[in-house]
Amino acid sequence: MKSLVVVGVHDYGFFDRCLAAIKLRAAKMRVDVTCEIVTADDDISTIQNRPVSPGTAFFFFGPRFASAAKALHARGLHVVVMGTPPLDEDPGIPIVHGDHEKGGYLAARHLIELGHRRIAYANYYPDVTPNHPRWLGFQRAAYEERLRAGRVSGSFIEQSRVEAWIGDPSSARSFLMTEEAPTGIAAWNDFEAVRLLTVFNQAGISVPGDVSLLGYDALPQAELCDPPLTTIDAGIDEQVDAALYLLDHPSYEVDSSYVVAVPSLIRRGSTGPPRS
């Protein structure tokens, strides 16, 4: 591998963090890196049909690029996709991703072990549905706790409600100060957790005094918040290392290589026991 084309969609944190890790490792490997931010489907077709110099490999971020990766793979080029493939689907190309189900489970388990019995998953992205593995893992932890203790509820906060909170922080306070409101919230990622933390501060909601809040991905900005965000470390470095290994070792590569990184909890100041 002489050069690497990294293709993704700008997402305010995760992609930038991964790209920094790729560039650091590529410099040590003496591999040139080109980054392409995609904003439309036309860009995908341009990428998959372009002339490619010998020794060029492709690193795609997200399953939306699976078709482009397959087309390049069929041309004999080395490709890898970093992102969770659809359930029950064999993408036919090398895939590296984190264990989202385990990550969602860890987030819920952390809140439950702190004593929270009303927990919720907040989502701002329209393409994330209640069938996503991360939410399913969150539900599994709540279900197991109900079997043990008989009382815990796990709810899914839709995009529309999060948008309403951002537009009117007082509506977040009205919701979270009710008796049945969640006392612990897991955000889809650190970027969204930071946004929620800002809304809560504007609304006079104490974190973690009134509500505990945690993010996902262990991005650098999560540690700089006040309070610093508890987060799930998705194993970004491990995923990048595995992806580069697959690209740089074609004899190891097969049509459906799967590497799954195991997430872990990083506890900081944004989570604590529920208010009494």
Order of alpha helices (4+ residues) and beta strands (2+ residues): beta-alpha-beta-alpha-beta-alpha-beta-beta-alpha-beta-alpha-beta-alpha-alpha-beta-alpha-beta-beta-alpha-beta-beta
